[in-house]
Amino acid sequence: MLKREIESPISNDIALSTKVILVSGLKKVGKSYIVRSLDSRKEYISLSNLENKEFANDNPKLFIANHSGNIIIDEIQEAPVLLDFIEEAIEGDITGLCQYILISSDNTIIPKARQIFKDKVSIFNFMGLSAREIHNISIDMAFCPDEKYMNTRKHSSIKRVHNNIYKNIWLGSFPQLHFSDKEIKLEDWMQFFDDYYSEYIKPEIFTLIGKKQEFQFISFLRAIATRTATILDYNSIANTVGISPKTTKQWIQKLEDMGLIYLLPCYPDYIGDRLIKANKIYFADTGLCCYLTKWINPDVIEHGALADALFETYCVMEILKSYRNKGIEPELSHYKDKDKRVIDLIITIGNKNYPILFKRLENPKESMTRPFSVVWNHHNGAGAIITSDTNYTEMQTKYNLPIYTIPASFI
């Protein structure tokens, strides 16, 4: 059985009797299976069952009273009204044994849970498979381009990850496509994403827009996919699809709520008027992104027009998974200004900024790192250029800080 990295922090919270554990994320990435396998003694109930859903919404107090305090409630987003009554049950528990594990495929439940449960809740954002999980590489550290991480990572095997980067980009991160009984061929890949759209995306969007706009929404999805790893421009997307900027914002929000996209904010600590204050947008699953943009095999992806964007998307998602799989929501941002200075990703840890560029070049130049000085004024951490090469080096620069060139397989 595949062991997921996120199992360890969830198990720890179960053992510590954390009152509420919320596991939220994309559909079909294994949330329910993993949670149930971690605590099989708990009662399990799913609100995808219509009768359960109706009961929970019509009489939430009785619903909670009818079930033990040790329970897993799946698809909790179908009855968010339960959260208040779960809080009441926790407050009234005199045994100290009450524990609720909630599973959601809609991230709008996260701020509601934080507001209601405050310090009594642990929240885990569950993503698709990481390259570490796919290739069975055990590293008990989230990615950070500092000396400690570099010394740990360079001694672990990276060849099999490097040799499969574009295959992994094509397949994406859904477990079904990596641990099948047979080799996944193009027709299997197409069928999986056809089914995923029909069974999991289409029903959700119908609740938002109705059936009449389905084909327009498909055009919207494709417009977003072609813009992965770029600055989010609502007007440009609206003009391409033929919808208003307001509708574009609503549909983007829906994709974010479903976990289909990730919005990377701009660097928050820059003082001045040169910063372009806009998010960058990334598809959370590169396989789904390739499906929507019709890049249908690894070789085409590696040499196609979206190669750089898909490579960056893959790297950013791998970095994000390395934190979320530890139960950490990282402080990530990007920088772009009117002088065309760009930093693709900034990891902020404590009082240090770690600026990162993503380049598929084999021999990136030190001059590419000049924008790093923007975020190094007061918060100095090592920098990195992440490449598709296998070489790991430390650049000689004029800064008193190391800048590493790192293979993507190091993440």
RONUTOR-422770 format. One record per atom (N, C-alpha, C): x, y, z; residue in one letter. Coordinates in steps of 0.05 Angstrom, whole numbers, padded with zeros to 5 digits, always signed. Layout:
<nodes>
XYZA...
</nodes>
This chain:
<nodes>
+00017-00024+00000M+00000+00000+00000M+00018+00025+00000M+00011+00045-00017L+00026+00069-00018L+00023+00085+00008L+00045+00093+00019K+00044+00110+00043K+00046+00139+00035K+00027+00155+00044R+00027+00184+00037R+00042+00199+00059R+00057+00219+00051E+00073+00235+00071E+00055+00249+00091E+00031+00256+00083I+00013+00271+00101I+00001+00254+00123I+00004+00227+00120E-00006+00209+00141E+00006+00215+00168E+00031+00221+00169S+00045+00224+00195S+00034+00247+00212S+00032+00271+00201P+00020+00293+00217P-00009+00289+00224P-00025+00276+00206I-00053+00271+00213I-00054+00250+00236I-00038+00229+00234S-00037+00209+00255S-00029+00221+00282S-00010+00239+00281N-00001+00252+00306N-00024+00268+00319N-00040+00282+00303D-00063+00297+00314D-00085+00278+00324D-00089+00255+00311I-00108+00236+00321I-00099+00226+00348I-00073+00219+00350A-00062+00209+00376A-00063+00230+00398A-00060+00255+00391L-00060+00277+00410L-00089+00285+00418L-00109+00271+00406S-00137+00277+00412S-00145+00306+00405S-00133+00316+00383T-00142+00342+00373T-00171+00341+00368T-00187+00360+00378K-00216+00358+00378K-00228+00357+00350K-00217+00373+00331V-00227+00373+00304V-00204+00372+00284V-00205+00353+00266I-00185+00351+00245I-00199+00354+00218I-00192+00374+00203L-00204+00379+00177L-00184+00373+00155L-00192+00354+00137V-00176+00347+00114V-00191+00356+00089V-00179+00375+00075S-00193+00387+00052S-00176+00386+00027S-00188+00383+00004G-00172+00383-00021G-00187+00372-00044G-00172+00370-00066L-00182+00362-00092L-00195+00334-00090L-00216+00330-00106K-00229+00304-00107K-00210+00283-00120K-00213+00258-00111K-00199+00235-00123K-00169+00235-00118K-00160+00247-00096V-00131+00246-00089V-00126+00227-00066V-00147+00215-00055G-00144+00195-00034G-00150+00203-00006G-00164+00226-00002K-00169+00236+00025K-00184+00216+00043K-00207+00207+00033S-00224+00189+00049S-00210+00163+00055S-00197+00151+00035Y-00183+00126+00039Y-00161+00128+00060Y-00145+00149+00059I-00124+00152+00078I-00134+00157+00106I-00154+00175+00109V-00165+00182+00135V-00177+00157+00148V-00192+00142+00133R-00206+00118+00144R-00185+00097+00152R-00163+00095+00137S-00143+00075+00143S-00127+00083+00168S-00126+00109+00174L-00111+00118+00198L-00126+00114+00224L-00153+00113+00222D-00169+00109+00247D-00194+00093+00240D-00191+00067+00236S-00213+00050+00228S-00234+00045+00250S-00227+00053+00275R-00246+00049+00297R-00268+00070+00297R-00264+00092+00284K-00284+00113+00284K-00308+00106+00266K-00331+00115+00275E-00355+00113+00258E-00350+00131+00233E-00360+00121+00210Y-00356+00136+00185Y-00383+00142+00173Y-00388+00166+00165I-00413+00173+00151I-00406+00193+00129I-00418+00190+00106S-00413+00207+00083S-00438+00223+00076S-00435+00249+00073L-00457+00266+00065L-00462+00266+00035L-00447+00250+00020S-00453+00246-00008S-00478+00230-00011S-00485+00215+00010N-00511+00200+00012N-00533+00220+00016N-00553+00221-00002L-00574+00241-00002L-00589+00241+00025L-00595+00217+00035E-00610+00216+00060E-00594+00229+00083E-00569+00222+00085N-00552+00234+00105N-00550+00264+00102N-00547+00273+00077K-00545+00302+00072K-00570+00317+00080K-00593+00306+00074E-00618+00319+00081E-00622+00320+00111E-00616+00298+00125F-00619+00297+00154F-00600+00317+00167F-00575+00318+00157A-00556+00337+00169A-00564+00366+00166A-00576+00373+00144N-00584+00401+00139N-00611+00407+00152N-00629+00388+00153D-00656+00393+00164D-00655+00394+00195D-00639+00376+00207N-00638+00375+00236N-00610+00370+00245N-00592+00390+00243P-00564+00385+00248P-00559+00378+00278P-00574+00389+00296K-00570+00383+00325K-00575+00353+00330K-00597+00343+00320L-00604+00315+00323L-00584+00297+00309L-00575+00306+00285F-00556+00290+00270F-00530+00285+00286F-00520+00307+00299I-00496+00304+00315I-00502+00287+00340I-00525+00291+00352A-00532+00276+00376A-00535+00246+00371A-00543+00239+00346N-00548+00211+00339N-00522+00196+00333N-00500+00211+00331H-00475+00198+00324H-00454+00202+00346H-00437+00183+00349S-00417+00185+00371S-00398+00208+00367S-00386+00216+00388G-00366+00238+00386G-00341+00230+00372G-00337+00204+00368N-00314+00195+00352N-00323+00187+00324N-00322+00206+00306I-00334+00202+00280I-00318+00215+00258I-00319+00203+00234I-00308+00215+00210I-00333+00224+00193I-00335+00249+00187I-00356+00259+00169I-00344+00267+00143I-00351+00253+00122D-00341+00258+00095D-00359+00277+00080D-00347+00293+00062E-00362+00313+00046E-00377+00333+00064E-00363+00342+00085I-00375+00361+00104I-00385+00386+00091I-00374+00393+00068Q-00383+00418+00055Q-00412+00416+00046Q-00423+00392+00046E-00452+00389+00038E-00470+00398+00061E-00460+00401+00085A-00476+00410+00108A-00459+00426+00127A-00449+00450+00119P-00432+00466+00136P-00446+00475+00162P-00472+00474+00162V-00487+00480+00186V-00480+00463+00210V-00468+00439+00204L-00460+00421+00225L-00438+00432+00242L-00422+00450+00231L-00398+00459+00246L-00405+00471+00273L-00426+00487+00274D-00434+00500+00299D-00443+00479+00320D-00456+00458+00311F-00466+00438+00329F-00443+00419+00338F-00423+00416+00321I-00400+00401+00329I-00385+00416+00351I-00383+00443+00348E-00371+00459+00368E-00386+00457+00395E-00412+00456+00394E-00428+00452+00418E-00422+00425+00431E-00420+00405+00415A-00415+00378+00425A-00388+00376+00438A-00368+00390+00426I-00341+00390+00438I-00341+00404+00465I-00355+00427+00466E-00356+00443+00490E-00370+00427+00513E-00390+00411+00505G-00405+00396+00525G-00393+00369+00532G-00371+00362+00520D-00359+00335+00525D-00344+00335+00551D-00352+00317+00569I-00339+00315+00595I-00319+00292+00596I-00320+00275+00575T-00302+00252+00575T-00274+00258+00565T-00272+00279+00549G-00246+00286+00537G-00239+00268+00514G-00258+00251+00505L-00252+00232+00484L-00264+00240+00457L-00279+00262+00457C-00293+00271+00433C-00273+00280+00412C-00276+00270+00387Q-00259+00278+00365Q-00274+00274+00339Q-00274+00296+00323Y-00287+00296+00297Y-00266+00299+00275Y-00266+00281+00256I-00249+00284+00232I-00268+00290+00209I-00264+00313+00197L-00281+00323+00176L-00265+00323+00149L-00278+00313+00128I-00265+00312+00102I-00282+00329+00083I-00268+00346+00067S-00282+00364+00049S-00268+00365+00022S-00284+00368+00001S-00272+00373-00026S-00278+00401-00035S-00284+00419-00016D-00289+00447-00022D-00274+00463-00001D-00255+00478-00010N-00238+00493+00009N-00251+00517+00022N-00276+00524+00014T-00290+00545+00028T-00296+00538+00057T-00294+00512+00064I-00300+00503+00091I-00277+00511+00110I-00253+00516+00099I-00230+00521+00116I-00233+00547+00133I-00239+00570+00121P-00242+00594+00138P-00265+00591+00158P-00286+00577+00150K-00309+00573+00169K-00300+00557+00193K-00285+00536+00187A-00275+00519+00209A-00256+00534+00228A-00239+00551+00216R-00221+00567+00233R-00236+00586+00251R-00257+00598+00239Q-00273+00618+00254Q-00288+00605+00277Q-00299+00581+00272I-00316+00568+00293I-00299+00553+00314I-00279+00538+00305F-00264+00521+00323F-00239+00534+00335F-00230+00555+00322K-00206+00570+00332K-00183+00551+00336K-00172+00549+00361D-00148+00533+00366D-00154+00504+00370D-00179+00496+00367K-00186+00467+00371K-00185+00451+00345K-00177+00464+00323V-00178+00450+00297V-00150+00449+00285V-00143+00427+00273S-00120+00424+00256S-00129+00421+00227S-00117+00435+00209I-00127+00436+00181I-00104+00425+00163I-00112+00406+00146F-00093+00394+00127F-00103+00398+00099F-00087+00410+00082N-00095+00413+00054N-00082+00390+00038N-00099+00372+00030F-00090+00346+00018F-00088+00349-00012F-00064+00344-00023M-00060+00348-00051M-00055+00321-00065M-00049+00321-00090G-00043+00297-00105G-00016+00286-00097G-00008+00264-00110L+00018+00252-00104L+00041+00270-00110L+00061+00270-00093S+00086+00284-00098S+00106+00265-00112S+00126+00277-00124A+00147+00260-00137A+00161+00242-00116A+00164+00252-00092R+00176+00236-00071R+00159+00211-00066R+00133+00214-00065E+00115+00191-00060E+00115+00172-00084E+00114+00183-00108I+00113+00167-00132I+00138+00149-00134I+00161+00160-00127H+00186+00146-00130H+00197+00136-00103H+00180+00136-00083N+00187+00124-00057N+00213+00135-00045N+00215+00162-00044I+00238+00175-00033I+00230+00188-00007I+00242+00180+00015S+00235+00189+00041S+00254+00212+00050S+00242+00236+00053I+00257+00259+00063I+00240+00274+00083I+00248+00275+00107D+00231+00287+00128D+00236+00317+00130D+00236+00331+00107M+00240+00360+00106M+00224+00372+00084M+00212+00395+00089A+00201+00411+00067A+00223+00425+00052A+00218+00431+00027F+00239+00443+00010F+00246+00471+00019F+00272+00476+00021C+00283+00502+00026C+00311+00503+00016C+00319+00522-00001P+00346+00522-00012P+00367+00533+00008P+00369+00519+00030D+00390+00527+00049D+00410+00504+00052D+00431+00508+00067E+00453+00489+00068E+00444+00462+00080E+00427+00463+00101K+00417+00439+00114K+00402+00421+00094K+00383+00434+00079Y+00367+00418+00060Y+00385+00407+00038Y+00402+00424+00028M+00419+00416+00005M+00437+00392+00013M+00448+00393+00037N+00466+00371+00046N+00450+00345+00050N+00425+00348+00058T+00408+00324+00061T+00399+00313+00034T+00391+00331+00017R+00378+00322-00008R+00399+00311-00028R+00423+00321-00029K+00441+00313-00050K+00451+00285-00046K+00446+00273-00022H+00454+00246-00017H+00432+00226-00024H+00408+00235-00031S+00386+00217-00038S+00385+00214-00068S+00373+00192-00076S+00372+00186-00105S+00354+00205-00120S+00364+00217-00142I+00348+00235-00158I+00345+00226-00187I+00361+00206-00195K+00361+00198-00223K+00334+00190-00233K+00320+00172-00217R+00294+00163-00227R+00273+00185-00228R+00276+00205-00210V+00258+00228-00211V+00264+00244-00236V+00289+00250-00241H+00297+00267-00264H+00288+00253-00290H+00292+00227-00293N+00286+00214-00317N+00256+00213-00323N+00240+00219-00303N+00211+00217-00306N+00196+00243-00302N+00210+00265-00302I+00197+00291-00297I+00175+00297-00317I+00181+00294-00343Y+00160+00301-00363Y+00138+00280-00364Y+00145+00255-00357K+00124+00235-00355K+00106+00242-00331K+00118+00250-00309N+00102+00258-00286N+00085+00283-00291N+00096+00302-00306I+00080+00325-00314I+00056+00316-00330I+00060+00298-00349W+00038+00288-00366W+00018+00273-00350W+00027+00254-00333L+00008+00238-00318L-00007+00255-00297L+00007+00274-00285G-00006+00289-00264G-00002+00275-00237G-00019+00281-00218S-00014+00272-00190S-00037+00255-00179S-00056+00247-00196F-00077+00229-00185F-00067+00201-00182F-00071+00189-00158P-00059+00162-00153P-00067+00141-00173P-00091+00142-00183Q-00101+00122-00202Q-00083+00119-00227Q-00070+00141-00235L-00054+00141-00259L-00026+00132-00254L-00018+00129-00229H+00010+00121-00223H+00011+00093-00212H-00010+00083-00201F-00009+00057-00188F-00031+00039-00200F-00031+00038-00226S-00050+00021-00241S-00038-00007-00244S-00055-00027-00249D-00045-00054-00254D-00033-00057-00282D-00036-00036-00299K-00025-00037-00326K-00011-00011-00332K+00005-00011-00352E+00019+00013-00361E-00002+00032-00372E-00001+00057-00364I-00021+00077-00373I-00014+00086-00402I-00032+00082-00420K-00029+00091-00448K-00046+00116-00452K-00042+00128-00476L-00056+00152-00482L-00086+00150-00479L-00097+00128-00488E-00126+00124-00486E-00136+00122-00457E-00119+00110-00440D-00126+00108-00412D-00125+00135-00399D-00105+00150-00406W-00101+00178-00395W-00125+00195-00403W-00132+00194-00429M-00154+00210-00439M-00180+00202-00425M-00184+00176-00422Q-00209+00167-00409Q-00211+00176-00380Q-00188+00175-00366F-00188+00183-00338F-00197+00212-00336F-00186+00230-00352F-00192+00258-00350F-00219+00265-00362F-00228+00250-00382D-00256+00253-00392D-00275+00247-00369D-00270+00225-00355D-00288+00217-00333D-00286+00237-00310D-00261+00246-00305Y-00258+00265-00282Y-00274+00291-00287Y-00273+00300-00312Y-00288+00324-00319Y-00318+00319-00315Y-00328+00296-00326S-00356+00290-00326S-00367+00285-00298S-00351+00271-00281E-00361+00262-00255E-00356+00282-00233E-00335+00298-00235Y-00327+00315-00212Y-00327+00345-00218Y-00320+00353-00243I-00320+00382-00248I-00347+00391-00258I-00358+00377-00277K-00383+00386-00289K-00406+00389-00269K-00411+00370-00251P-00432+00374-00231P-00428+00398-00214P-00403+00404-00207E-00398+00427-00190E-00403+00454-00205E-00396+00455-00230I-00399+00480-00245I-00429+00485-00252I-00444+00463-00255F-00472+00466-00260F-00487+00480-00237F-00477+00476-00213T-00489+00489-00190T-00483+00519-00191T-00462+00527-00205L-00454+00555-00206L-00466+00569-00231L-00465+00555-00254I-00472+00569-00279I-00496+00557-00294I-00504+00532-00287G-00525+00519-00302G-00514+00506-00327G-00530+00490-00341K-00521+00475-00364K-00517+00491-00389K-00530+00514-00391K-00529+00529-00416K-00501+00540-00422K-00485+00545-00401Q-00459+00557-00405Q-00436+00536-00404Q-00443+00511-00406E-00422+00490-00403E-00399+00494-00423E-00406+00498-00448F-00385+00499-00469F-00368+00524-00465F-00380+00545-00455Q-00365+00570-00449Q-00346+00565-00425Q-00356+00549-00406F-00339+00543-00383F-00315+00525-00391F-00320+00507-00410I-00297+00491-00420I-00276+00509-00433I-00286+00528-00449S-00267+00547-00461S-00252+00563-00440S-00266+00570-00418F-00253+00583-00396F-00232+00566-00383F-00238+00540-00378L-00218+00522-00367L-00193+00520-00384L-00197+00519-00410R-00175+00517-00428R-00159+00543-00428R-00172+00566-00426A-00158+00591-00425A-00141+00593-00400A-00152+00583-00378I-00136+00583-00353I-00112+00564-00355I-00117+00540-00367A-00095+00521-00369A-00072+00531-00386A-00078+00546-00408T-00057+00557-00425T-00042+00580-00411T-00054+00590-00389R-00041+00612-00374R-00028+00603-00348R-00025+00577-00344T-00013+00568-00319T+00015+00580-00317T+00022+00587-00292A+00049+00599-00286A+00052+00627-00298A+00029+00642-00301T+00030+00669-00310T+00015+00688-00291T+00020+00714-00295I+00005+00733-00279I-00025+00731-00286I-00042+00731-00266L-00070+00729-00270L-00081+00755-00280L-00092+00754-00304D-00104+00778-00317D-00133+00772-00324D-00151+00782-00307Y-00179+00777-00310Y-00190+00787-00336Y-00181+00811-00344N-00192+00823-00369N-00184+00807-00393N-00159+00797-00394S-00150+00781-00416S-00166+00755-00419S-00170+00742-00396I-00186+00717-00396I-00214+00723-00405I-00226+00744-00394A-00253+00751-00401A-00256+00756-00431A-00237+00771-00443N-00238+00776-00472N-00235+00751-00488N-00218+00733-00479T-00214+00708-00494T-00239+00691-00494T-00252+00689-00471V-00275+00671-00468V-00301+00684-00476V-00303+00711-00475G-00327+00724-00481G-00346+00727-00458G-00334+00731-00434I-00350+00736-00410I-00340+00761-00396I-00354+00770-00376S-00346+00795-00362S-00323+00789-00342S-00307+00809-00335P-00287+00806-00315P-00299+00796-00288P-00323+00806-00282K-00336+00797-00257K-00342+00767-00257K-00352+00758-00280T-00357+00729-00282T-00331+00713-00281T-00311+00724-00294T-00284+00711-00293T-00275+00707-00264T-00278+00728-00248K-00269+00726-00220K-00286+00705-00205K-00312+00704-00211Q-00329+00684-00197Q-00320+00656-00205Q-00314+00651-00230W-00307+00625-00239W-00279+00617-00229W-00261+00636-00229I-00234+00631-00217I-00237+00623-00188I-00254+00637-00173Q-00258+00631-00145Q-00268+00603-00142Q-00286+00594-00160K-00297+00567-00158K-00275+00546-00163K-00258+00551-00182L-00235+00532-00187L-00217+00531-00163L-00212+00554-00150E-00195+00554-00126E-00208+00539-00103E-00235+00543-00100D-00249+00529-00079D-00248+00499-00083D-00248+00490-00108M-00248+00461-00114M-00219+00450-00112M-00199+00467-00108G-00172+00458-00107G-00160+00452-00135G-00172+00462-00156L-00163+00457-00183L-00140+00476-00190L-00139+00500-00178I-00118+00519-00184I-00107+00529-00157I-00083+00541-00160Y-00070+00553-00137Y-00062+00581-00145Y-00069+00601-00128L-00062+00629-00133L-00039+00637-00115L-00018+00645-00128L+00007+00654-00114L+00006+00684-00111L+00006+00694-00086P+00004+00724-00083P+00030+00738-00090P+00028+00764-00094C+00053+00779-00099C+00066+00785-00072C+00092+00790-00074Y+00108+00795-00050Y+00097+00818-00034Y+00091+00813-00008P+00076+00833+00007P+00093+00856+00020P+00119+00853+00021D+00135+00872+00037D+00149+00893+00020D+00143+00894-00006Y+00157+00914-00023Y+00144+00941-00019Y+00161+00961-00014I+00151+00989-00011I+00158+01005-00036I+00137+01015-00049G+00141+01030-00073G+00119+01025-00093G+00121+01039-00116D+00099+01037-00136D+00107+01021-00161D+00130+01007-00160R+00139+00992-00183R+00128+00963-00184R+00119+00953-00162L+00109+00926-00160L+00083+00922-00176L+00082+00900-00191I+00057+00893-00204I+00041+00876-00185I+00019+00887-00174K+00005+00874-00152K-00017+00856-00163K-00008+00832-00171A-00027+00812-00182A-00017+00785-00175A-00036+00766-00171N-00030+00738-00166N-00019+00725-00191N-00004+00703-00187K+00002+00685-00209K-00017+00661-00205K-00024+00648-00227I-00042+00626-00227I-00029+00600-00236I-00034+00579-00222Y-00023+00553-00228Y-00045+00532-00228Y-00044+00514-00247F-00061+00490-00245F-00049+00471-00224F-00066+00461-00206A-00056+00444-00185A-00047+00417-00195A-00059+00408-00217D-00051+00382-00228D-00042+00386-00257D-00016+00380-00262T-00005+00384-00289T-00018+00366-00310T-00026+00342-00301G-00039+00324-00320G-00065+00335-00331G-00081+00346-00313L-00107+00358-00321L-00101+00383-00339L-00080+00397-00332C-00072+00421-00349C-00065+00412-00377C-00049+00390-00379C-00041+00380-00405C-00065+00370-00421C-00083+00357-00407Y-00108+00347-00420Y-00124+00370-00432Y-00127+00391-00417L-00143+00414-00426L-00129+00429-00449L-00103+00429-00449T-00088+00443-00470T-00080+00425-00493T-00087+00399-00491K-00083+00379-00512K-00053+00373-00518K-00037+00375-00496W-00009+00365-00498W-00009+00336-00490W-00008+00318-00509I-00017+00290-00504I+00005+00270-00498I+00031+00278-00497N+00051+00258-00489N+00075+00273-00478N+00092+00260-00462P+00115+00273-00449P+00134+00287-00469P+00139+00275-00492D+00158+00287-00511D+00147+00313-00522D+00121+00314-00528V+00109+00338-00538V+00110+00360-00517V+00105+00352-00492I+00106+00371-00470I+00134+00383-00467I+00154+00366-00468E+00182+00376-00464E+00190+00395-00485E+00180+00392-00509H+00190+00409-00531H+00168+00429-00541H+00146+00430-00528G+00124+00447-00537G+00125+00475-00526G+00105+00491-00535A+00104+00520-00527A+00099+00524-00498A+00087+00505-00484L+00081+00508-00456L+00102+00495-00438L+00124+00486-00449A+00144+00471-00434A+00153+00486-00409A+00161+00511-00412D+00171+00527-00389D+00149+00530-00368D+00125+00536-00377A+00103+00541-00358A+00096+00515-00343A+00095+00493-00357L+00088+00468-00344L+00111+00459-00325L+00136+00464-00333F+00158+00458-00315F+00156+00474-00289F+00151+00500-00292E+00148+00517-00268E+00125+00508-00251E+00102+00502-00264T+00079+00493-00249T+00085+00468-00234T+00098+00449-00247Y+00106+00424-00233Y+00123+00430-00209Y+00143+00447-00212C+00162+00453-00190C+00148+00467-00167C+00131+00487-00173V+00117+00501-00152V+00098+00483-00136V+00084+00465-00151M+00066+00446-00137M+00082+00426-00120M+00105+00418-00130E+00122+00399-00114E+00131+00413-00088E+00139+00438-00090I+00148+00453-00066I+00124+00456-00047I+00101+00464-00058L+00077+00467-00041L+00070+00441-00027L+00071+00418-00041K+00065+00392-00029K+00085+00386-00007K+00110+00393-00010S+00130+00386+00010S+00124+00399+00037S+00110+00422+00036Y+00101+00435+00061Y+00074+00424+00071Y+00055+00424+00053R+00028+00415+00061R+00028+00386+00071R+00046+00370+00060N+00047+00342+00069N+00059+00340+00097N+00070+00362+00107K+00080+00363+00135K+00059+00377+00153K+00036+00384+00142G+00016+00399+00157G+00022+00428+00160G+00038+00439+00141I+00047+00467+00142I+00035+00482+00118I+00024+00505+00122E+00016+00522+00100E+00038+00543+00097E+00054+00541+00076P+00078+00558+00073P+00071+00587+00065P+00089+00605+00071E+00086+00632+00062E+00101+00635+00036E+00086+00634+00014L+00098+00635-00012L+00088+00660-00027L+00105+00671-00044S+00097+00695-00060S+00114+00696-00085S+00109+00716-00102H+00125+00720-00125H+00130+00750-00128H+00149+00757-00145Y+00156+00786-00149Y+00158+00792-00179Y+00144+00813-00187K+00148+00823-00214K+00142+00853-00213K+00160+00869-00226D+00155+00898-00225D+00155+00910-00253D+00151+00935-00254K+00149+00949-00280K+00175+00952-00294K+00197+00946-00280D+00224+00946-00292D+00232+00919-00302D+00212+00901-00303K+00215+00873-00314K+00233+00856-00297K+00236+00863-00272R+00250+00845-00253R+00231+00824-00243R+00239+00799-00244V+00221+00777-00238V+00234+00757-00219V+00220+00750-00198I+00228+00727-00181I+00204+00708-00181I+00207+00684-00192D+00185+00666-00196D+00172+00658-00170D+00188+00653-00149L+00177+00644-00124L+00195+00654-00101L+00182+00663-00080I+00196+00671-00055I+00184+00654-00032I+00202+00639-00019I+00193+00625+00005I+00202+00642+00029I+00183+00649+00046T+00190+00665+00070T+00187+00647+00094T+00209+00644+00109I+00209+00628+00133I+00220+00646+00156I+00204+00653+00175G+00213+00671+00196G+00220+00698+00184G+00244+00706+00188N+00253+00733+00178N+00270+00730+00153N+00269+00707+00140K+00286+00703+00117K+00270+00698+00091K+00279+00710+00070N+00267+00705+00043N+00286+00688+00027N+00275+00667+00014Y+00290+00650-00004Y+00279+00653-00032Y+00293+00670-00049P+00283+00675-00076P+00291+00652-00095P+00273+00646-00114I+00277+00623-00131I+00268+00630-00160I+00284+00621-00179L+00276+00622-00208L+00274+00593-00218L+00257+00590-00238F+00255+00564-00252F+00264+00567-00281F+00285+00553-00288K+00296+00554-00315K+00302+00526-00325K+00294+00520-00348R+00300+00493-00359R+00328+00493-00372R+00343+00514-00369L+00370+00516-00380L+00389+00497-00366L+00410+00488-00380E+00430+00470-00368E+00450+00487-00352E+00457+00511-00361N+00477+00527-00348N+00467+00555-00344N+00450+00559-00324P+00439+00586-00319P+00461+00605-00310P+00458+00631-00317K+00479+00651-00311K+00472+00666-00285K+00494+00674-00272E+00491+00689-00247E+00475+00714-00251E+00477+00726-00274S+00463+00752-00279S+00433+00749-00277S+00422+00725-00281M+00394+00721-00278M+00384+00726-00250M+00402+00725-00231T+00393+00727-00203T+00394+00756-00192T+00399+00775-00209R+00400+00803-00200R+00375+00812-00186R+00351+00804-00195P+00327+00813-00181P+00325+00803-00152P+00341+00783-00145F+00341+00773-00117F+00346+00795-00097F+00362+00815-00105S+00370+00837-00086S+00345+00852-00076S+00324+00852-00091V+00299+00866-00083V+00289+00856-00057V+00290+00829-00053V+00279+00817-00028V+00301+00810-00008V+00325+00817-00015W+00348+00812+00003W+00356+00837+00019W+00341+00858+00017N+00349+00883+00031N+00350+00879+00061N+00330+00865+00072H+00329+00862+00101H+00325+00833+00110H+00318+00816+00091H+00311+00789+00099H+00327+00769+00082H+00350+00762+00090N+00369+00748+00073N+00368+00718+00078N+00362+00703+00056G+00364+00674+00056G+00376+00666+00030G+00385+00641+00028A+00398+00632+00003A+00379+00633-00020A+00390+00636-00044G+00374+00636-00069G+00378+00611-00085G+00361+00607-00105A+00364+00583-00121A+00353+00587-00149A+00365+00573-00168I+00354+00570-00195I+00349+00540-00198I+00324+00533-00202I+00317+00505-00205I+00315+00499-00235I+00330+00478-00243T+00332+00472-00272T+00323+00444-00278T+00321+00437-00303S+00314+00410-00311S+00339+00393-00316S+00362+00404-00309D+00387+00390-00311D+00391+00372-00286D+00413+00357-00285T+00419+00340-00262T+00441+00351-00245T+00453+00374-00253N+00476+00385-00239N+00467+00402-00215N+00482+00398-00193Y+00478+00414-00169Y+00504+00430-00164Y+00502+00456-00164T+00526+00473-00160T+00519+00496-00142T+00540+00509-00131E+00537+00534-00116E+00550+00556-00132E+00535+00576-00140M+00546+00598-00156M+00564+00616-00140M+00584+00626-00153Q+00601+00647-00141Q+00588+00674-00148Q+00580+00689-00129T+00566+00715-00134T+00578+00737-00117T+00570+00761-00123K+00579+00785-00108K+00565+00787-00081K+00543+00772-00078Y+00528+00773-00053Y+00543+00755-00032Y+00538+00761-00007N+00549+00745+00015N+00530+00722+00022N+00515+00714+00002L+00495+00692+00006L+00499+00672-00016L+00495+00646-00010P+00497+00626-00031P+00473+00627-00050P+00479+00621-00075I+00457+00617-00095I+00463+00590-00108I+00444+00572-00105Y+00448+00545-00115Y+00434+00541-00142Y+00446+00525-00159T+00431+00515-00182T+00423+00486-00174T+00397+00481-00175I+00386+00456-00164I+00370+00441-00185I+00374+00416-00188P+00356+00400-00205P+00328+00400-00194P+00308+00400-00211A+00280+00398-00202A+00276+00372-00186A+00292+00352-00192S+00289+00327-00178S+00298+00328-00149S+00311+00351-00141F+00319+00355-00113F+00295+00363-00095F+00274+00372-00107I+00251+00382-00092I+00238+00359-00075I
</nodes>
